Amino acid sequence: MTIAVASGKGGTGKTTIATNLALVAAERYGYVTLLDCDVEEPNSHIFIKGQKVKEEVVNVKVPEVDESVCTECGACSDFCQYNAIVSLKGRPVVFKEMCHSCGGCSLVCQPKAIHEVDHRIGMINFYSAGKINLIYGLLDVKSPLSPPLIGAVKKYESKNALNIIDAPPGTSCPVIEAIKDADFVILATEPTPFGLNDLILAVEVSRKLNKKFAVAINRVGSGDDRVHKYCKDENILIILEIPDDRRIAELYSNGKTIFENLPEYRKSFEEALTKIDGVIQNG
């Protein structure tokens, strides 16, 4: 089973929810894999501290042109919808960072002047933290495309245990890549106008993907009740509420988890996991 924690905007508490749920799951099931797919700025490892096991370089395929064979026909440039290979009255020029690795340019090249080579986009780091396996991707600074790296991280989902995905913020391609195969999606939000606006977008995405989902509201008490009203009107389950507690903010700023340091909130995360189990089992 895979649970993804997503949000329409950043700063709503995705990592807080993902890491604390991982601790609950590890205690309940004995084993859990936490995959941090927020590859542009992963931070789950700050809260789930463990021993680094290994790291892996992630490459994608990009075209390379053999100029001795190229006839300057321009077919590759005409084919590429991302302008990753351009031929302007001369040899094709490849912009590796714009390439989506579809391989189409090499297929349309009649003289077979194009072949594919590896191009590094980032790293995957593997940590062992007791009953939690933490795997997170880290996109190279110069790499603009994160979905291929997110996909590479997700290949390490466990088939025999619970997986929890810390997804990127927003509702664009990286989020789709992160949550598209999840069995359940938790949408983290906050009780503010911005929180509601971006929650509505995230709900629309979840519905288009036919995902089972629920909402988790962070910093309850800091805003108003507009998110609660929206969820009631849309018949959306609120699976978790985290109060606006200064102690939680202090723990977060010091890389510490709610579950391990504020026992009075343990039950909320335990009940959230129980509710998710119920929703999935009941279809």
Buried (B, 14 or more C-beta within 10 A) or exposed (E): BBBBBBBBBEEBBBBBBBBBBBBBBBBEEEBBBBBBBBBBEBBBBEBBBBEEEEEBEBBBBBBBBEEEEBEBBBBBBEBBEEEBBBBEEEEBEBEBBBBBBBEBBBEBBEEEBBEBEEBEBBBBBBBEBEBBBBBBBBBBEEBEBBBBBBBBBBEBBBEEBBBBBBBBBBBEEBBBBBBEBBBBBBBBBBBBEBBBEBBBBBBEBBEEBEBBBBBBBBBBEEBEEBBBEBBEEEEBEBBBBBBBBEEBEEBBEEEBBBBEEBEEBBEBBBEBBEBBBEBEEEE
